[in-house]
Amino acid sequence: MEILEPSLLQYAEEHTSPEDQLLYSINRDTHAKVMMPRMLSGHLQGKVLAMISHMVKPKSILEIGTYTGYSAICLAAGLQDGGKLITLDINEELESMVRNNIQHAGLTDKIDYRIGNALEIIKTINETFDLVFIDADKENYNKYYDLVFDKVTLGGFLLADNVLWSGKVLDAKPDKDTRAIKAFNKKVQDDPRVENVLLPIRDGIMLVRKTSL
Ligand SMILES: C[S@@+](CC[C@H](N)C(=O)[O-])C[C@H]1O[C@@H](n2cnc3c(N)ncnc32)[C@H](O)[C@@H]1O
């Protein structure tokens, strides 16, 4: 189920600044060469991520789930001078494509791309982040939230993608991934340390602000 009717999505995209040439190429190449291209954020969501990053002006960003690097490049747009984005992905088969995309974006010195299981890598990171984007395996969303929470600066933001899960969050008999997404949404909603808004953009983005430790 599409959250927004395709013609309205098209209208929204037509009234959104055009996709940068490089992002357009990454989007096209991902659709041509990579499995499950629907995972890529795409034009509208990419602009939303870039806008949020420009508004937050983060010094440090953590992304969980690089895929082909599209969202990492969008998020890096708002980094402060000298800022860094760490992006994690378990899929080593995409390494050369991702490194190539980061290089073409001129972001080699800003994007630290690490390959491995994010559940393990996050435990080894001793840094704090002004912005975190959770966009990896759905069944671990709650674990990612718990693992990163203390690493988010007070007043910092977390984003989590696919929180409407193609509308399946309303299913009477939800499958495993849907149950995980629903549990994540409830966890955030019940967390007194944050304020949050579920943005019905593309497949749903949970936007969370850390208001207390
Ligand atoms: C939805 S895609 C990310 C899309 C990307 N953020 C974008 O918008 O273009 C999810 C990615 O999470 C990665 N992933 C899944 N489980 C993971 C894990 N345990 N650790 C790190 N990455 C994982 C997958 O390999 C996949 O590339």
The ligand as a Gaussian input file, in Angstrom:
#p B3LYP/6-31G(d) Opt

LIG

0 1
 C       16.549000       0.217000       3.742000
 S       18.227000      -0.133000       3.377000
 C       19.001000       1.415000       3.721000
 C       18.612000       2.472000       2.721000
 C       19.425000       3.744000       2.786000
 N       19.440000       4.291000       4.134000
 C       18.825000       4.760000       1.844000
 O       17.872000       5.417000       2.242000
 O       19.269000       4.873000       0.693000
 C       18.688000      -1.143000       4.746000
 C       20.156000      -1.522000       4.787000
 O       20.404000      -2.055000       6.105000
 C       21.404000      -3.017000       5.992000
 N       21.388000      -3.903000       7.187000
 C       20.496000      -4.863000       7.489000
 N       20.805000      -5.440000       8.664000
 C       21.929000      -4.811000       9.114000
 C       22.743000      -4.957000      10.270000
 N       22.471000      -5.861000      11.224000
 N       23.816000      -4.149000      10.409000
 C       24.094000      -3.206000       9.452000
 N       23.359000      -3.036000       8.339000
 C       22.286000      -3.818000       8.165000
 C       21.100000      -3.749000       4.688000
 O       22.252000      -4.390000       4.185000
 C       20.589000      -2.589000       3.798000
 O       21.600000      -2.116000       2.950000

